[in-house]
Amino acid sequence: MKISPFILCLTLLICCKKESEKSIERKDSLITRKDSVPTETLPENIDEIKKEFAVLNDKLLSQKLDSTSFSYNCEETEGEVHLYYENQKLKMVKHFFADSHFSSLTKYYVKNDHVFFIFKDDTLWQFDGGTPEKPITKDSITQQRIYLQHENPIQCLEKSYTIRSVGKNTDPGKVPNKEVKCDVKELMTIYQSILKNKDKKDIPCL
């Protein structure tokens, strides 16, 4: 049975996204490894947010947190949500969804029921030459790092770059971030919808 180029490319996209996600987690965990701010205190500035993020990300990478998950299939979009807990307290929410040519990963980092940092990674892929048997694809990637104080953004950093399946690509780690204005209302609406469905296993739409 022949595998269509579309199915092959979509499978490669999902595999690359998971590998890229692990690489991003490892790199971001090196921001700082100092102790987090006091247990009952929310991080109030960017330095404190970075410290809290680093400690939490280390726990995620070392698989020290408990987790639950649910999935959904809404028309042509499939999604997965993973929730991570420490001592029954929510620490991070990871939301991934994809359709035929687009995928999005959003991570919400949480302390005392408040989101203090959001990482968002959007990928739009398309064919970029080649042959039907060996297609070349191009991923256009946009990443956002959003620092929040009492769930309001105090700094938003963004970077965009392109990765092709053939040829030399730019190292994403060397692409500079630029400060931009951002609005987290839509992201927080999705986050609240996730919390409402966190005890379910499968839902039709998020």
Disulfide bonds with the S-S distance in Angstrom:
Cys74-Cys205 2.02
Cys156-Cys182 1.65
